[in-house]
Amino acid sequence: MLLRTDPKPEATTSSKETASSVNRRSDPEYGNQLTAGQWACAVGRSLYPAYKLAIVPMQISQKYHLAQARALNQSDERNVQVKTATTRLFGMLDLSLVGGEPTFPAEILLDHNSSYDGVAALVDDRQDHGNEHDRASREQLLNRIAAYLDVPLLPSVALSDVASTRALLVPGDTLDVSDDAMVPPDTAILGGVVPAKFIGTKAITHALVDDQAKRPPEWSGLMAEAMGDAALLGYTAFSRTDAARAGRSMLTNGPVRIKDVCGKAGLGQSVVHDAIALDAALALEDPDSLTQCGIVLEANLTDVVTYSVGSVQLGTESISYWGSQNLTTDNAGREVYGGSDLCVVRGGLDALSALDLPASLVRAIACAATFDRAAHLAYPDVRLTRRNYDVIEGLDHAGTWRIGVLEQSWRVGGASGAEIAAFEALRAEPDTQSVRCSTVEVYDIVTPPVGATLYYQGHDPVVGPMTKYAVRLA
């Protein structure tokens, strides 16, 4: 089920992207505190099924914060601050104690309205509408959703007309409502709504380089605090100066991957090995884009596996899944996203806790759940009915195995065809509890397998020949 990419040169070894997650700080005083990976592995097959899924990331975060305070030999006052932050984190997430352990309440469906007038694409003229294959795939996806909900497919709805429709709206990207209030709270959205553009990108995964770093007014430091060591080693910057300082501090530990926070399919990235290359890469960045969206710098990994962990709410139903991503070569010779293989179960993210999974998957799911909870804590105005988290595992420059969250996708995306196929299969088979579904993207004209749903086949004017389909595997 897990598809590992072969080792490649450092500049191209990314399963969608490459990064480093440092689960233990290098300070000698770190002591015997558990890392995220060790703790999840220790819980593993023996204790893990007895816990709710969301317990894992919160205990990881708590252990991290207390260990970090000791490792940095900080003052008693700082220790109190760290403990207070952890306590506040548990309180804001409405956690309760059962048997001395924190448990999360059941996941709440954000969209209870299944009486839609129809399904429609939400058109936001501020966004790029994608290449031909993107638009065709989205049209097919809308058709499948409408058929599943037994409602008509309606004409596209403009952002300015959202308040007057009762359709389930499907935006092409995470919906940014920072400069208008056109999306009422009860609007049915398949995807995500965020109060600022950068919140819907990988920019929120990391902390700023220091307290003096520039940031948007909506920026919240609680995200990195709540993530603990479930996040990757890296920084987010909103200016060239801050990015250069962050990059130089990281280069002492090996190559640094620079990532466009709005990049998709693994594109918009480069790896630098020294300060000269770092400055040259940052010189190409647009200052206005940096100010609005930011840029991410992460340590580069090799020999990587990228897991997908996600949950989708469609009407009153929900599914969750774990899986892996595949790489393919596009018509320009670049390694890019080639599809996803998903194991899907009924229910929310907490339903994954009932699965008997290898330790690496337990860690990946724990990291994804941490990100999901941290994002809601740091940015409580986000509205999500579709979320997908990429979690990477691989070797850092020193040859140490690392795992951590790469980014979120709060929009219909590459795995959405498999998600809808899973909804369809589970409805058709009420007694079936789990299914395996895949999406495949091939930069060529190929014949899909029998039973597959074709999402695109043709010669895209931008990317060339391409075939995209979804299929149930088991």
Summary of the structure (lengths in Angstrom):
residues: 474
radius of gyration: 21.5
end to end distance: 11.7
largest distance: 65.2
contacts: 1632
relative contact order: 0.17
helix: 34%
strand: 27%
